[in-house]
Amino acid sequence: MTIVHAAAPIESPHTLIFFIATMACLVFTLIPQGAKRGLSWQRKVYWGGTFSAALCAFIASMPRLTTGLILAFLAIFLMSLSAYFTSQYIKIGNRVIAFHSVNYSSTDIGDSGDALRGEEPYGATVSAAKMWWLLVVCTVIAAVSVYGYLFDGDELRYGLLGLGLLVGIGALIGCGDGMRQQRVARGQYVPFGIVTLISAGIVTVSYLTAYSIALRSTLPKR
C-alpha cells in the first residue's frame, strides 16, 4: 500500500503533462540561437523559456515540494551556467555578465611584442581573471579525484586521472603564458595562490616548469 501511494505522484496525469511542458519550454530557449532579432528580444525569449521550464518542473513534482524546488533550482542554475559561457543573456542593471566579453578592442589585447605585461586576455574575448577563476573550479574538480583516492585506495584509476588533469592544466596554461611572454598567471596571483593550495602545489610546479621552458624558447638568443 505504501509503495502504491509513493508511486502515485509519478504516474499522475499532471506530472506527465507538466514534464512535457518543461521540455517544450527548454526547447523554446533555443529559438534565439541564430536569430537576427535584437539581443533584448533574445534575452526575453531565453529567460522566459527558462523560468517557465522551472515553474513547470516544480508543478510536475507536486505534491513533493522539496523535489519541486530542487528541480526548479537546477533548471535555472544550469540554464544560467549555459548563458554565462555561451551568450550575453545575463544582464543585471546595465552590466552584462558573461565569460566571453564583447568589449575588448585591439588595444586591449596589445601587440605580441609587448613582453611580460600580464594584461593580454586569453583569446579576444576572455579576460585573464575569468580564465584563472575558471581554473580554480577545474582544479577543485580534479583534486577531488586525487584526494578521494587517498581515502579510498581501491579507486587508483580515478586518482591517476585527477593527477593527470592537475599536471595537464598547469602545463597547458604555463606553456601558453610563457610562449606569449606574459607574467606568471598573467598577474592573477589570488586565484593562482588558491589553485596552488587546492592542488598541493601540483598545478604550480607543472605550470612554472612549462612556463619557464616556453618563455626561454621565445626570448632572443644571446
N, C-alpha and C positions, 0 to 999 in steps of 0.2 A: 504494500500500500504506500509506503514511504517512497519507494523508487518511482512509482507511477506519478505521485504528486510532484516529485522533484523534476521529472522529465516533462511535465505538462507545459511550463512556460516555453520550452524549446519547440514543442510541437504545436503550440497555439498559432492560429492563423495570423495574428497581428505580428508575431515575430518574423515569419516568412515575408510578409508584406513590407515591413519596415527594413528588413535586411536587404531586400531587392531595392528599396528606395535609397538605402545607404550607398549601394553600389552605383546606382544611377547618378547620385549626387557627386560621387567621386569621379565618374566619367565626365560629368558636367564641368569639372575643374580643368579638363584637358582642352576645352574649347578655345581658351586664349592662345594656346600654342600655335604659332604661325599666323595668328590673326593680325590684320592690318589696322584694327581699331586702336585707339589711344591706350596708353598704359593705365590710366584711371579706370577705363572700362574693363580692362583685363583684370585689374585688382578686384573690382566688384564681382565679376563672374567667378574668379578663383575663390575668394573668401566666402562668397555666397554659397557656392557648392560645398566648401569645406565645413562651414558651420551647420549647413543643412544636413550634411552627412553625419556630423557629430550628434545632432539632435535626433535623427532617425535611428542611429545606433543606440542612443540612450533609451528611446521609446521601445525599440526592439527587445531590449533586455528586461523591461518591466515584467514582473514586479521586483526584479533583482536590482535594487537601487545602486549598490556598490559596483556591481558588474557594469551597469549602465554608465556610471560616472567614469570608471576606468576606461571603457571603450571610447567614450566621448573625448576624454583627455588624450588618449593615444591617437585618435583621428586628427585632432587639432595639432598635437605635437609633431607627428610625422609629416603632416602637410606643411607645417611651419618650417620644419627642417628642410624639406624639399624646396620650399620657396626661398629660403635663405641661400642655399647653394646653387640654385639654378635660375633665379629670376630677380626682379626688382620689386616684388609684390609686397614686401613688408615695409610699411611706411608709418612712422609714428610722428605726428605733427608734420613738420617739414623735412624730417630726416628719414632717408631711405636706409634700411639696414639690410645689407647683402654681403655675401662672401666676395662676389665679384663687383668691383666698383666701376662706374662709367665716368668717373670724374678725373681719372689720370690723363695727363697730356704728355706730349713727347718730352717736355722739360722736366716733368716729374720723374720720368724713367731715367733720364740722363744718358750721357754718352758712355759707351763701353770703356773709353779711355780714362774716365774718372775713377781712379783706383781707391779702394778701401774707404768709400764714403758711407756705406751701410744704409743708404737711402733707397736703393733700387728695389721696386716691388718684384714679386715672383710672377713674371709674365706681365702683361699690360694691364691687368685688372685686379690682381690680388696683392694686397699690401703685405709687407714683411710681418707686421703684428698679427694679422689674421692667420697667416700661414703658420707662425710659430705657436699660436694658441691652439690651432687645429692639431699640430704635432703633439701638444700636451695630451690631448684626448687620445690620439693614436698610441702614444706611449703608455697611457693608462691601460688601454685595451690589451696591448702586447704584454705589458708587465703582469697583468692578471694571470696569463697563462704560465709565465715563469714562476711567479710566487705560488700559484696553485700546485705546481709540480713539487715545490719544496715541502708542501704539507701533504701531498699525495704522491708518493714515489711511483705509483703504477701508471701515472699519466706522463711518461717521459716524452712521448711524441709531441704533446701539447707544449711542454716546457721548452723543447728544442725549437718548435715553431715560433713561440713567443720570443725566444732568444734571437733567432734569426731575423725576426721582424725588427727588434730593437737595434741590432747591428746594421741591418739594411737601411732603416730610417736615418740613422746617423751618417752612414757612408754616402747615401744618395744626396742628402741635403748639404753635407760638408763638401762633397765634390763640386756641386753646383755653385756654392758660395765661393769656394776657392778659385774656380775657373773664372768667375766674374770679378775676382779681386775685391770682394766685399769684406766688411768687418766680420768678426766672429758673430754668428747668429744674426747678422745684419743689424746689430745694435739692439736686438731684443733680448736683453740679459735676464729679465724677470722670468719669462717663460722658459728660457734656456736653463736657468737655475732650477726651475720646477721639474723640467724634464730630467735634469741630472739627478735630482733627489729620487724621483719616482723610479728611474731605471737603475738606481745604484751606480751611476757613472758609466753604464754600458754604452748608452747612446752618445755620451760626451766623448769617451775615448774613441769610439768609431768615427764620430763627427770630426774631431780635431785631427785625427790621423789622415782621413781623406781630405780634409780642408788643407792641411799642411802640404800634402803631396800635390794636390791640384794647384794650389797657389804657387808653389815653387816651379811648377811646369809652365806657368804663364808669365812669370817675371823674366825680364830680359837677361840673357846670358852675359856674364862679365868675363 
